[in-house]
């Protein structure tokens, strides 16, 4: 059986208990070495067969899975963050379906959650925004026209950009040309939760210079939106003294 396991954002102790248990039991581990913290491999048992997928193509990854499954071995496919976000897992699962190989998904802590933790930030602040857009700029992999940077910026939601830190100049220019103010708060979080994590608060117009000054070109998330400032928000109604809930009667019976 193949277990698609989310490795978490970086820190070895931020993998889920289920994911750690599967790593400890695995006979074969295929991990995304360009992104997954290699310290996670310390959970592997002695004699575990380990493959780094950064050196492999899709067919080669599948061949390892097919061979190991035919030998009755337990396989962990270790993806960074949560496999459901930019994990390229569906294409693997479809081929496993074609070959009658069983698999399961084990969620992980996404790097966008790790970035928020690094900043002690709440994405969804009442009165500021209640939505988070997880997206990326097009590169060698295109994005649908309806999901362009310009189109998504119209929602005024918090925007978290994956796979876009290598071209912060173009990102900021496109957002400003679409009408977003240059003083919009932004954050750059490099390798969230790793030992060498870096984090910087800036504005949209200073985004490129901030990334350039700290030599950040990859492995970073860009967060754009008023929520980055963590100010000017309304307090949650859930904990307001006058607010009645299923579990607590508020001071205002009509609330």
C-alpha positions as CSV (number, residue, x, y, z in Angstrom):
1,X,0.0,0.0,0.0
2,X,1.1,3.6,-0.7
3,X,0.6,6.2,1.9
4,X,0.7,9.8,0.6
5,X,1.9,11.6,3.7
6,X,2.1,15.4,4.3
7,X,5.5,16.1,5.8
8,X,4.4,19.5,7.2
9,X,6.0,22.9,6.6
10,X,9.5,21.9,7.7
11,X,10.1,21.4,11.4
12,X,10.3,17.6,12.0
13,X,8.0,17.8,15.0
14,X,5.2,19.4,12.9
15,X,4.4,16.2,11.0
16,X,1.2,14.6,12.2
17,X,1.4,11.6,14.7
18,X,-0.1,9.4,12.0
19,X,2.4,10.6,9.5
20,X,5.3,9.9,11.9
21,X,4.0,6.4,12.7
22,X,3.8,5.6,9.0
23,X,7.4,6.8,8.5
24,X,8.5,4.6,11.3
25,X,6.7,1.5,9.8
26,X,7.6,2.1,6.2
27,X,9.7,-0.4,4.2
28,X,10.1,2.2,1.4
29,X,10.1,6.0,1.6
30,X,10.0,8.2,-1.5
31,X,10.5,11.8,-0.4
32,X,10.5,15.2,-2.3
33,X,14.1,16.0,-1.4
34,X,14.0,19.5,-2.9
35,X,11.4,20.6,-0.3
36,X,11.1,18.1,2.5
37,X,13.3,18.5,5.5
38,X,15.7,15.5,5.5
39,X,15.6,15.4,9.3
40,X,12.2,13.7,8.9
41,X,14.1,10.7,7.6
42,X,15.4,10.1,11.1
43,X,12.1,8.5,11.8
44,X,12.7,5.7,9.3
45,X,13.5,2.3,10.6
46,X,16.8,0.6,10.0
47,X,17.0,-1.0,6.6
48,X,14.2,1.2,5.1
49,X,14.7,1.8,1.4
50,X,14.8,5.6,0.8
51,X,14.5,7.4,-2.6
52,X,14.8,11.1,-3.3
53,X,12.2,12.0,-5.9
54,X,14.0,15.2,-7.0
55,X,16.2,13.0,-9.1
56,X,13.3,11.0,-10.6
57,X,10.6,11.5,-13.1
58,X,7.0,10.4,-12.7
59,X,7.5,7.0,-14.4
60,X,10.5,6.2,-12.2
61,X,8.6,7.1,-9.0
62,X,5.7,4.8,-10.1
63,X,8.1,2.0,-11.0
64,X,9.5,2.1,-7.4
65,X,5.9,2.0,-6.0
66,X,4.9,-0.9,-8.3
67,X,7.9,-3.0,-7.5
68,X,7.7,-2.4,-3.8
69,X,4.0,-3.1,-3.7
70,X,4.5,-6.4,-5.6
71,X,6.9,-7.4,-2.9
72,X,4.3,-6.7,-0.2
73,X,6.2,-3.7,1.1
74,X,4.6,-0.7,2.9
75,X,5.4,2.6,1.0
76,X,5.3,6.2,2.1
77,X,5.3,8.9,-0.5
78,X,6.4,11.9,1.5
79,X,5.3,15.3,0.2
80,X,6.0,18.7,1.6
81,X,3.3,20.6,3.6
82,X,-0.1,19.1,2.8
83,X,-0.2,16.9,-0.4
84,X,-3.5,18.4,-1.5
85,X,-1.8,21.8,-2.2
86,X,0.6,21.8,-5.2
87,X,1.5,18.2,-4.4
88,X,1.1,16.7,-7.9
89,X,-0.5,13.7,-6.2
90,X,-3.5,13.2,-8.5
91,X,-1.4,12.0,-11.4
92,X,0.3,9.4,-9.2
93,X,-3.0,8.2,-7.8
94,X,-4.6,7.8,-11.2
95,X,-1.7,5.5,-12.3
96,X,-2.0,3.5,-9.1
97,X,-5.7,3.1,-9.8
98,X,-4.8,1.7,-13.2
99,X,-2.4,-0.8,-11.6
100,X,-4.8,-1.8,-8.9
101,X,-2.5,-0.5,-6.1
102,X,-4.2,0.7,-2.9
103,X,-3.3,4.1,-1.4
104,X,-4.4,6.6,1.1
105,X,-3.9,10.3,1.9
106,X,-2.6,11.6,5.2
107,X,-2.9,15.3,5.6
108,X,-0.1,17.6,6.8
109,X,0.3,21.1,8.1
110,X,0.6,23.3,5.0
111,X,3.4,25.9,4.8
112,X,0.8,28.7,4.6
113,X,-0.2,27.7,8.1
114,X,3.4,27.5,9.1
115,X,4.0,31.0,7.7
116,X,1.0,32.4,9.7
117,X,2.5,30.8,12.8
118,X,5.9,32.3,12.1
119,X,4.2,35.7,12.1
120,X,1.7,35.0,14.9
121,X,-0.8,36.0,12.3
122,X,-4.5,35.4,11.9
123,X,-5.5,35.4,8.2
124,X,-9.2,35.9,8.8
125,X,-9.8,39.1,10.8
126,X,-13.4,40.3,11.3
127,X,-13.9,43.6,9.5
128,X,-10.7,43.1,7.4
129,X,-11.2,39.9,5.5
130,X,-12.9,36.5,6.0
131,X,-11.3,34.8,3.0
132,X,-7.8,33.4,2.1
133,X,-6.8,32.9,-1.5
134,X,-4.1,30.3,-2.0
135,X,-2.6,30.8,-5.4
136,X,0.6,31.2,-7.5
137,X,1.8,33.2,-10.5
138,X,2.0,31.3,-13.8
139,X,5.4,30.1,-14.8
140,X,6.3,27.0,-16.7
141,X,2.9,25.8,-15.4
142,X,0.1,28.1,-16.5
143,X,-2.9,29.1,-14.4
144,X,-6.5,29.6,-15.7
145,X,-7.2,33.1,-17.0
146,X,-10.0,33.5,-14.4
147,X,-7.4,32.9,-11.7
148,X,-4.8,35.5,-12.8
149,X,-3.1,37.7,-10.2
150,X,-5.2,40.6,-11.5
151,X,-8.5,38.8,-11.3
152,X,-8.0,37.4,-7.8
153,X,-6.8,40.8,-6.4
154,X,-10.3,42.2,-7.0
155,X,-11.6,40.1,-4.0
156,X,-9.7,42.1,-1.4
157,X,-9.0,38.8,0.4
158,X,-5.8,37.8,2.0
159,X,-3.6,36.3,-0.8
160,X,-0.9,33.7,-0.2
161,X,1.4,33.1,-3.1
162,X,3.2,29.8,-3.4
163,X,6.0,29.3,-6.0
164,X,6.2,33.0,-6.8
165,X,9.1,34.3,-4.6
166,X,11.5,34.2,-7.6
167,X,9.7,37.0,-9.3
168,X,8.5,39.4,-6.7
169,X,9.1,42.4,-9.0
170,X,6.6,41.2,-11.5
171,X,4.2,40.1,-8.8
172,X,4.1,43.5,-7.1
173,X,3.9,45.4,-10.4
174,X,1.0,43.3,-11.6
175,X,-0.9,43.7,-8.4
176,X,-0.4,47.5,-8.4
177,X,-1.3,47.8,-12.0
178,X,-4.5,45.9,-11.2
179,X,-5.4,48.7,-8.7
180,X,-3.9,47.4,-5.4
181,X,-2.4,50.3,-3.4
182,X,1.4,50.3,-3.1
183,X,1.2,50.6,0.7
184,X,-0.7,47.3,1.0
185,X,0.9,45.3,3.8
186,X,2.9,42.2,2.7
187,X,5.0,39.5,4.3
188,X,7.8,37.3,3.0
189,X,8.3,34.1,5.0
190,X,11.3,32.0,3.9
191,X,11.3,28.3,5.0
192,X,8.6,28.7,7.6
193,X,9.3,26.6,10.7
194,X,12.7,25.5,9.5
195,X,15.8,26.3,11.7
196,X,16.8,28.9,9.1
197,X,13.4,30.5,8.9
198,X,13.3,34.2,7.9
199,X,10.4,36.6,7.9
200,X,10.0,40.2,6.8
201,X,7.1,42.6,6.8
202,X,7.0,45.2,4.0
203,X,4.6,46.8,1.6
204,X,3.6,45.9,-1.9
205,X,5.8,48.6,-3.4
206,X,8.8,47.5,-1.3
207,X,8.3,43.8,-1.8
208,X,10.9,43.3,-4.5
209,X,13.5,45.4,-2.7
210,X,12.9,43.5,0.5
211,X,13.3,40.1,-1.2
212,X,16.4,41.3,-3.0
213,X,18.0,42.7,0.1
214,X,17.7,39.4,1.8
215,X,18.5,37.3,-1.3
216,X,15.1,35.4,-1.2
217,X,14.4,33.8,-4.5
218,X,12.7,30.5,-3.6
219,X,11.2,28.4,-0.8
220,X,9.3,31.4,0.5
221,X,5.6,32.4,0.7
222,X,4.4,35.9,-0.2
223,X,1.4,37.1,1.8
224,X,-0.5,40.1,0.5
225,X,-3.4,41.9,2.2
226,X,-4.5,44.2,4.9
227,X,-4.6,41.3,7.4
228,X,-0.8,41.3,7.4
229,X,-0.9,44.5,9.5
230,X,-3.0,42.6,12.2
231,X,-4.7,45.9,13.2
232,X,-8.0,47.7,12.7
233,X,-10.0,44.5,13.0
234,X,-13.3,44.0,14.9
235,X,-13.4,41.6,17.9
236,X,-15.0,38.2,17.3
237,X,-18.7,38.1,18.1
238,X,-18.3,34.6,19.3
239,X,-16.7,35.7,22.6
240,X,-18.6,39.0,23.0
241,X,-20.2,39.1,26.5
242,X,-23.6,39.9,25.1
243,X,-23.5,37.2,22.4
244,X,-25.6,34.1,23.2
245,X,-24.3,30.8,21.9
246,X,-25.4,27.1,22.2
247,X,-23.1,26.9,25.2
248,X,-23.4,30.3,26.9
249,X,-26.2,32.8,27.5
250,X,-25.2,36.4,26.7
251,X,-26.1,39.5,28.6
252,X,-28.3,40.5,25.6
253,X,-31.0,37.8,25.4
254,X,-31.9,39.0,21.9
255,X,-28.3,38.7,20.6
